[in-house]
Amino acid sequence: MGSGKKYIITEDKLNQIIERYLNANFDVSEINFTSLEDEYGNPNDSAYEFYYGNYTDGEIIFRIYYEEYWIKEDDFRKDLSPILFFENDEKFSSLNTLFGDKWIPVFKKWFEDNFGFYVKTVDGYSI
């Protein structure tokens, strides 16, 4: 079975591993984004979709929603915004399985560094 050895990894090293994992699994050079549209077809800068390929036939990866997106004043999601949802729950779950909740701060910084969007909350897709 196992060797019984215990390995200790520093927080910095873990963050580097998580960032490498994100870069390997999300090709930033291939990810595009666009604002969602309101009910009249106008761009809505309170929500964005991030996707591979073309908007009309690409694979959606993330969606981000800002406080203004939530119409009801008492919507609990306002306090959590900007919220980034993973479109694919398997990718979200695999990050949790691999890294527990340690990946979330690294992901937030990675996302802001790569796309310029601040994220307060990260979750699986469920609106």
C-alpha positions, 0 to 999 in steps of 0.5 A, spaced: 500 500 500 502 507 501 509 508 504 506 512 510 510 518 508 507 525 509 509 530 504 508 538 506 507 543 500 507 550 501 501 555 500 505 558 494 507 551 491 500 549 491 498 556 488 503 555 482 500 548 481 493 550 481 495 556 476 498 551 472 492 546 472 488 552 470 492 554 464 492 547 462 485 546 462 482 553 460 486 555 454 485 563 455 488 564 448 481 561 445 476 564 450 472 569 448 466 573 451 460 577 450 455 581 454 448 578 455 442 581 451 436 584 455 429 582 453 430 587 447 436 584 444 441 590 447 447 588 450 447 588 458 453 589 461 451 586 468 452 579 465 457 576 460 458 569 457 465 566 456 466 561 451 470 557 446 469 558 438 464 563 436 458 565 440 453 562 436 456 555 436 461 555 441 462 552 448 460 556 454 465 555 459 463 561 464 458 566 466 459 572 470 453 576 473 453 583 476 449 586 482 445 590 477 443 583 473 438 581 479 432 585 478 429 583 485 432 588 491 432 582 496 435 577 491 441 574 495 445 573 489 446 581 489 450 580 496 454 575 492 456 579 486 459 579 481 458 571 481 462 567 476 458 560 475 461 554 471 457 552 465 460 545 466 459 542 473 464 537 472 469 542 471 467 545 477 466 539 481 473 536 479 477 543 481 473 542 488 475 534 488 483 536 486 484 542 491 478 543 496 476 550 496 484 552 496 483 553 488 478 559 489 482 565 491 487 562 485 482 562 480 479 569 482 486 572 481 487 568 475 480 570 472 482 577 473 489 577 471 486 574 464 480 577 463 480 583 467 473 581 471 473 582 478 470 576 481 467 575 488 463 568 488 465 562 484 460 557 484 457 551 479 452 553 474 445 554 478 441 560 477 
